[in-house]
Amino acid sequence: MAILEDVEVRVVSKGTNQPLTEYQKSGSTARLDQSFVEKYIESKDGEDFQVKVWLKKGFSCWGRWGIVVGIKIDGGVVDYFNPRSRADVLRLRDSEQPIVLDFVPSVEGSEFCRIGFRFGSLGIDENVDLTREDLEAHAATLGVIEVYVERVSRKRRAQPKPRGLFYKPLATVDVAKELLKEKHVDSVMQPGKKRAGNDPGLAYYDYEAYRKKNSHRMSFKFRYRSEMNLRLLGLIARNPTTVQTDDTVPNIGNAIVARSATPLIVPKVESQATTDIQTNMVAENRGPAPRDYDSMAERVESLEQQLKESQERTEAMMRNLMGGLSTAI
C-alpha cells in the first residue's frame, strides 16, 4: 500500500473496482521525511482506472482552509487538482470515504466535458523528429501516475488562473523505441469515456501551500508497466517448475519432483540399501543452482531441458527403488 503520514492512495480498476496490485522495486522506498513513495503497478491495454485517496483518522488540516489533491499523468498529459474544504476533509476522514479522481475537465468548442482515465499501448509517429534531450525527457515521464496532497490556504481572484487541461498524449510522438526499451515503457495514458461536464462557475481562487517545519508535499508515484515489462524488471515472481510422477507405480505414492527439493514419499523399510537410495534421490532432486537468463526464450529452453532431465532422473530412481525393495524383501 502507498501510505504517507495519514494518507493512503490506491489506483483502482473501474471494471472490477479492485485496487491494482502494487510492486516495490529494490532500492525504491519512502523518504525518511515521509514526503515521497514510489510503487509499480500492472497496466492492461484498454483498462479504465481511477485514483482513490483515503484520509486516515489522524489526518489534520493544521488550521488551514483545506487541502488540494492533485494528479499528474505522463508528465502533464493530465494535470488536474481537486480542492477540498476543511469541512469536506473532516467528513471524508470520519466516514472513511475516499476522494476519487477519475476524470480531467476539458473544453470542446463551447461545451464542457469530463474525460476519463484509460491505459493504452504506446504509439509511435515516425514522421516526428525530436532532439536527444526531448527524447530523454519524454521517456522519463511516460508511464507515470503522480498523486500529491497538500494543505492549503485559499484566496479569491478575479480571473481564472490558467490550468493544464487534457490534451493529445505524447504517445503519438516518436520517443525512440530503443530509449523506451531501456526504461521498460510500453504503456501510456489514453482518453477514456467522455461524460458531460458542468460550467466551473465564476468564482476563482488561488491556493497557497502551507507546510510546518520539516514537513513537505506528500507525493505518491505509480509507474505503470505491462506484465511483460514487470517480469523484465524482476518484480513479478517466477513460477516454480513441477513434474508429477506416473500415478500407475504401485505402493509409491504421488511424489512431486521439483527444483525446490521436495522429498519423495516412500514406504519405510528397515534396510541399509533402501536408506542409501532415499539419500541419493533427495540429493539428485535438488537440481542445478538457479541462474539469470538473458532472454525469455533462453529461460524457456532451459526449463524444458531441466524438465526432461528431471523426468529421466525420476524414471531411473523408480527403477532403483523397486530393485532395492525387492532385494530387501
N, C-alpha and C positions, 0 to 999 in steps of 0.2 A: 504494500500500500504506500502511496505517496502522501506523507504526512509531515507538516512543519508546524511547530507550536501547537495551536489548537485548530488547525485547518487540514482537511483531507480532500484530495482531488482524485477523481476516477474518470477514465474515458470509457464510455458505455456504448455498446451496440444498440441501435434503436430497433433492430429486428428482434433480438432476444431479450432486450432490457437487462443484459448481464454485463458486468464490468469486464473489459478485456484483460487477459492475463498479462501481468507485468513481469519483466525480466530485469535483473540487476547485472550490469556489466562489471567485471572485475576492475576495481580501482575507481569506480564511479559511485561516490557516496555523498550524503548530505554534508554541507559545510558545518563546521563547528558552531558558527553563529546562527545556525538554523534558518538560513535565508535561501537555500537552493537545494533541490533534489532532482535527480535525473533517472528516468526509467526507460526501458524499451518495451514496445507492445507490437503485436502482430496485426498487420493491416490486410484486408481482403478486398480485392478489386470490386467496386460497386457497393460496398457496405456503408450504410448511413450510420453516423455516430453522433454522440453528444457528449458534453463535458459536464460533470456534476461536482459541485463544491459544497462540502459539509462544514459547518461551523460547530465545533465541539463545545461542551458545556462551559469550559473555562475561557472561551473567547470574549474579549472586551474591545470596545471601540476607543478606549482610553480617553473618553470625554469628547471625542471628535464628532463631526456631523454624521459620519457613517464610514462605509468602505467602497472601494472600487474593485470589481473583479474583472480582469482583462484577459483577452485571449489573442494570441498571435500565431498564425499558422504559415509555415513555409516562408518565414522571414518577412511577412507582410502581405501575402495574398489575402489573408483575413487579418484585420487589425481592428478590434472592437472591444469596448469595455462596457460594463454593466454596473452603474452606481446603485447602492442600496443605503437607505437612511438607517439611522441607529434603531428606530422602531422596527424596521424590517429585519435588521440583524438580530435583535432580541427575539423576535417572533420565530424566525427561522432556526435560531440556536435552540430555543426552548422546545420547539416542536420536532427538532431533528429532521427537518425537511431541507433538501439540498437547493442550492442555486443552480439553475440549469442553463447552460449555454449551448444552444443547438441551431443558431442561425446568425446571419450577419445582415443588417439592413442594407438595402440598395435602392437606387432610383433608376427607373427605366422610363425615359420620357418625362411625363408629369406624374407617373404613378410610383408609389412606394411599395416595395415588396420585401420579403424575407427569404433569403436563400440558405438552405440547409447545408450541413457538412457531409461530405462523402469521400471515401478513399477511392483513388483511381490509379491506373497504371501510367507510368511516365511516358509521355510522348516526346518525340524528337522532331524538330523542324530543321532539316539540313540546309535550308536556304538562309538561315540567320548566322551571321559571323560575329563572334564576340572575342574580346581580348582574354588572355590567360587570367588576368585579375578578376574579370567579370565571371569567368567560369568557376574560379575558386570560391567566390562569394556565393554564387547560386548553389553550388554543390554542398556548401557548408550549411545552408539554411533550408534546403528541401528536406521533406520527411520529418519535420519537427513541429510539434504542438507545444506552445509555451503558454502557461496559465499563471497569472500573477494576482496577488491580493495585497491591497494597501489600505491603510486607514487614512482618511482624507478630511479636510475642511472644504466647505463649498462657498462660492461667491458668484452671485448672478452677474451676467454680462448682457450687453445689448444685442450683440450679433453672435450667430453660431460660430464656433471655432472649427476650422477645417479638420475633418477626420478622415481616416482611411476607410473607404468602403470596399466592397468586394469588386475585384477586377480580374481580368484574364490571368489564369495561373502561369507561372514561369515554366510550367511543364511543356509549353509549346516552344520554348527557346532551346536552341542547341546547347545543352550544358555539358557536352562531350562525354561520350559513353564510357571511355576509359577512366575519366575523372570520377564519374558516379560509381563505377565499379570499385574504385579504391575505398569509397565511403559506404558501400553496400546499400545504395539507394535505388529503388525502382518504383516507388510509390509517391504520389503527390495528392494534394487536396484538389477535389473537383467539385463543381456546383452540384448540390443536391436538390431535393424537391423544393419548388418555389411556392410560397404562400403569399396571400395578400397581406399588406402591412398597413400601419397606421401613420398618419401625419405626426411627426415628432413633436409638433406644437411650437409655440413661440417663446417659450422660456428656455434660456440658455445659461449655463453655469461653467465656471472654472473650478477645477478640483485640485487642491494643493495637498500633496502627500505630507503626512505627519509621522515622524519617527522619533521614538525615545532614544536615549543613549544606548549604543551597542545593538540597536535593532535596525532591520533592513526590510526592503520589499521582499515578500515571500514569493519565490519563483519555482514553479513546477514544470519540468521539461519532460516531454514524452517523445522519444524518437520512434516513429512508426516504420516498420520494415515488413517485407513479405516473409513467409515461413522459410523460404529458401535462404534469404539473407540472414535470418536469425540463426539458422543452422551454420552458415558460414562464419558467423561471429562467435559460434560456440555457446549460444545462450539457450538453445533447446537441447536437452539431454539426448544422447544416443540410446536407442532401444537395445537391450541385450539380445544376443542371438541364442536360441534354444533349439535343441533337437530331441525328439522323443523316440525311444527305442520301440522295437516291434512288440506289439501287445500279445503276440502269439507265443512268446517264450514262456514256458511253464515255470511256476514257483519262483519267479524272479521279482515280480512287481514292476510297476511302471516307473522306471528311473528316468530322470531328466538330465541329459548331458549338456552342460552349458559352460561358458568361459568363466562363470562365477565359481566353478569347482564345487557344485552341489554334490555331496556324497551319494553314491549309489546305494540302494536298499537291497541287501542280500540276506539269505537265511543264515542264522547263527549256527555254525558247525565248529566243533572243537577239533580243529586241525591246523597244524602249522602251515600246510600248503595253502589252505583257504585264506588264512591270515595274510600270507605273502601276496596272494592275488589281490585281496582287497586293498592293501597298501599301494601296490603298483597301479591299480585302477584310479585311485584318488590322485596320485601323483601325475598320471598321464592326463587326467581331465582338467588340470589347471590351464593347459593350453599356453600359447605364446603370450608374452607380455604385450599390453596394448601399445599402439603406436599412433602417430599422427599421419594423416593422409593429405596428399597434395590436391586431390580431386575426388568428387563423389564417385566417379567411375572406378577409380583405383580402390576406393574403400569397398564398393560392391564386389569387385573382383576378388579382393582379399577375403571378404566374408564368405563368398561362395567356396573359395579354396579351403577355408577353415571348416566350413560345414562338411565338405567332402572328407577331409582328414578325420573329423570327429566321428563321422559315420563309420569309416574304416576301423578306427580305434575301438568303437563300440562293438562292432562285429567280432573283432579279434578278442576283446575282453570276455565277451559272452562265451566264445568257444573255449577259452582258457578256464573260465569259471566252471563250465559244465564238466570239463575234463578233471578239474580239481575236486569237484564234488563227487564224481564217480570214483576217483582214487581214494578219497576219504571214506566213502561208504564201503 
